[in-house]
Amino acid sequence: MQPGRSESCHGCGADLRVCLNCASYDPRFAHQCRDRRADPVGEKAVANFCEYFELAKREFAPEKPDTSRESAARDELRKLFGD
């Protein structure tokens, strides 16, 4: 079932029918959309009227804590400067 234009997430209130949730969304393509028939959309995170919208099927994966060297260095700087 595809979400309607005015449907939103029950938990956070974010719009569901947005380019970022579409199966055709791809930041590497022109206008970030693989579907050439679709009109360009300016705001990808806001509900729109695209007739080619298809909800992307993704598996939820919680964010992992950042354990990179860069993150560790930033933490050390924060401690050093008292932030």
N, C-alpha and C positions, 0 to 999 in steps of 0.2 A: 504494500500500500504506500502510495506517494503522499508526502505531507502537502497540505494546502498552503497557499501563500501566507495566510495569517497564523499558521500554527507555530507554536514555540515550545521550547523545552520546559517541562514541568518543574525541573529542578532549578535552572538558572534564568529562565525567561528569554534565552537567545532564540532568534529566528531559526527555523529548521530548513526552509526552502531558500538556501543561499548557495552561491557558486562554490564555496568551500566545501559543501556537503554533496556536491554533484559528482557523479561518476566520470563526467567529461572534463572536470577541472584538472588542469595541468599547468603549473607555472612556466613550463618550458615552451608552451605554444603561444601563438599570437592571441592577444586578449585573454590569455590563460585558459583557453577552452579548446578541446579537441574537436568539438562539433562545429564545423564550418558554417552551418545553417543558422546558428544562434547569433543574435545581435550582441554586440559588445556591452558589457555591464561594467559600470564604473566602480561601484562598491561591492566587492565580492562577499562581504560578511553581513549584508543587509538583504532582507527578503526582496525578491524580484518576480517578474512575470514571465520568465523564460519558459517557453512551451516545450523545450527539449530537456528539461530537468529530469534527472533520474537519480534517486537517492543512492549514494555510494554505500556499498556493503563493506563495513570495516569491523574488525574485532577490537574491542577496547583494550588498551594496554596502558596501565598507569605509568606516569612519568617516573623515570629512574633518577635517583639523586646524581648530580653532576660530580664525578670524582676525577675530573681531568686535572692535569698539572696547572692549567690556567686558572681553574677554579680554586685550587689550593693556594696558588700565588696571590690571588685576589683576597682570599680569606686572611692570609698573613699580613697583607697591606692594611686591611681593615683593622686588624688587631693592633698593628703598629701605630696607626693614626687615630685609633680610638673610635672608629665608626661602628 
